[in-house]
Amino acid sequence: MTLSMFDQFMSPSYHGIPLIALALTLPWVLYPTLSGRWLNNRMITLQGWFLNRFTQQLLLPLNLGGHKWAALFTSLMVFLITVNMLGLLPYTFTPTTQLSLNLGLAVPLWLATVIIGMRNQPTHALGHLLPEGTPTLLIPVLIIIETISLFIRPMALGVRLTANLTAGHLLILLIAKGAFVLLLTMPAVAITTAVVLLLLTLLEVAVAMIQAYVFVLLLSLYLQENV
């Protein structure tokens, strides 16, 4: 049976049972747990330092009301980074290449920020739809444009994460196939292609981390507008 390049993005199943739930819960098992000792080991110390630094940078522009989201944003970013990194391993499935999953994460969180803004400060939240000093004739047009841009935000979050990871996986697959085909006919070109593949893999590791950070950072900016 001939497989397509996009078959790697199909949700795996075993006897008709989808395994995406297992792929989403397995990363949490890999995290080191806290111990009851006075001194932690190096892994837990490094993990705590990383989480503290990330939380400080993420919540720096937010007021005290937005600090309640610290645990949620930190857990989400760690989860996305782990899932994206595990997806770069051979014979693995990356759940974040599924647009449905990314939208399932983006839409509820974006909607929560909008609801908080409408509940706490409705005048300020609705004021974003109409910039100050707008000419009278442009008021209906700008309200429509700003409303559309508001509802596009969760779509942009999900599509950005899906597109970047999908493009990286496809590029790695194409270059790996090219290096394998050229191995017997043009070994020098194949070695050069393999070096490019290694550099691309390192780039994809950076992309996996950056996209997780951007996803959470944009959510924090949306929260900043409504808190």
N, C-alpha and C positions, 0 to 999 in steps of 0.2 A: 504494500500500500504506500503510495506516494504521500509524503507529509508536506504541508505548506509551512512557510516560515512563521506564519501566525499561529500555528498549532501549539507553540510553546506558551501562548497566552490563554489557552483554554483552561477552564477550571477543572482540576483533576477530580476524578470520582473512582470509587471502589465498590463494585457490585451495585452501581446506581446511587451510591451514597456520596454526596459532594464532600470533598476533603478540604474545602476552603476554611471551614470552621477550625479544623486541626491546624492549618497553616497560620491562622490568626492567633490561636492560643499557645502554640508551641514556643514562640519567642519569649513569653513570660517565664518559662521554665529555665531559660538560660541565664537570667539575671541572678547575681549573687545575693543571698539573703543576709540580713543583719544578724550578728551573733550577740550573745550576752556577755562577751568579754569586754574588759576595759579598753583594750587596744584592738583595732580592726586590722585586717590584713591589707595588703597593698591594693588589691582589686576593689574592695569596698571603699577604701579611702579615695582612690582615683574616681570611682563612680560618684561618691558624695561631692568631691571637688567639682567635677564636671557639671553635675546637676545644680549646684549652688551658683556657679558662674553663669550658666545658661539662664537660670531664673532671675538673677540680678540684671542681666542685660535685657531680657525680654520684658520685665516689669518696670524698667527704669522710667519710661515715659508715661506710665499709668499712675493714676492716683490710688488712694488706699482702697477705693471700691473695687478696682480691677484686680487687686492682689488676691481676691478670693479665687480667682481662676488659675492661680499659680500651679496647684497640684494637677489640674486637668491639662493645662498646656504642656507642662513638663512630661507628664505620662504619655501624652499624645506624641510629642516629638521623639521620645525614646522609643516608643512603639514603632513609629514610622521609620526611624533610622534602622532599627533591628530588622524589620521586615524587608526594607530595601536592600540592606547588606546581605541578608540570607538569600535573597533572590539572585544575587550575582554568583552563587555557588553552582557548580554543574548539577544538572538533573534536579533542579528545585523549581518551585512555582512561586512567583511574586504576586501576592494578592493585590498590591497597590497598582498593578497594571490594569486592573479591572475598573472601568469608569464607574460602575454601579457602587463599588465599595468606596471609592473616593468621594463620590457625591453623597453617599450615606454618612460620611464623616463631615463633609463640608456644609451640607444644607442645614442639619439640626444646629450646629454650632453657630453658623451665620444667623440663623433665625433667632437663636437665643440672644445674640447681641442686639438684634433689631428690637426684639420684644422688651429687653431691658431698657433700651433707649426710649421707646414709646411709653413705657410705664413710669420711668423716673423723670424724664425731661422731654415730654412730647413736643414742646415748642422748638427746642433746640434740635431734636431729631428730624422734625419736618422741615426745619430751616435749611438743612443740607440740600433739599430738593430745589431750592430757589436761592441763588447767590444774591447777596445784597447789591443794590444799585442796578438791577436788571431792567432794561427798558420794558415798558408795558406791553408792547407788541410781541416781545420774545418770551413773556412769562409762560404761556401755555406750552410753547415748544420746549423750553428748558425744563419745565416740570416733567414732561413726557420723557425727555432724554435722560434726566437724572433718575427717574423711576426705573427706566430700562437698565441703566448702568448699575443701579442698586440690586436689581434681581439677577443681573449677570454675574455678580461677584461669586456666589457659590459655584456656578458653572465654571468660571475661570479657575477657581481653586482646584476643582476636580480634574478639569481638562489639562491644566498645567502639569500636575503631578503625573497623570496617566501618560501624556504625550512625551514628557522627558524620559521617563523610565522605558517606555515602549521603544522609542527611537534608539536609546542606548543599547537595549537588548538586541534589536534588529541589526544594528551596526556591528556589534560584537559577533553575531552569528554570521553575517556576510563576510567579514574579514577572516574569521576562523575557517570558513569553507574555502575561501580563496587561498589561504595559506596551505590547507590540506591538499587542494588540487594541484598547486604549483610545486609541491614538495618533490615530486619525481621528475618533472620536466625542467623546472628552473629552481634549483635549490637555493641559489643566492637571493632570488626574489622572494622565495618562500620564507627565508630567515628574516629578511627585511620586513616582510608582512607580519611575521610573528612578533617582531620587536614593536611594530606599530600596534599590534593587538594588545601587547602587555601595557603599553602606555595608555591605550584607550581604556583598558580595564581599570587602571589607576584613576583615570579621569572619571569613570563611571562610579567608582567608590566615592569620589568627592561629590559627584552629582547626587548620589543617593543621600548623602548627608545634607547637602545644601538644599535640596528640594524639600526634605522634611522640615528643615529650619524655616524656609520661606513659607511653607504651608502654615506653620504655627505663627510666624511673624505677621503674616497678613491677617490672620484671625485676631491677633492682639491689636492690630491697627484698627480693625473694624470695631473691636470692643472699646478702644480709646475714644472713638467718635461718639459712643453712646453711653459712656460712664461719666 
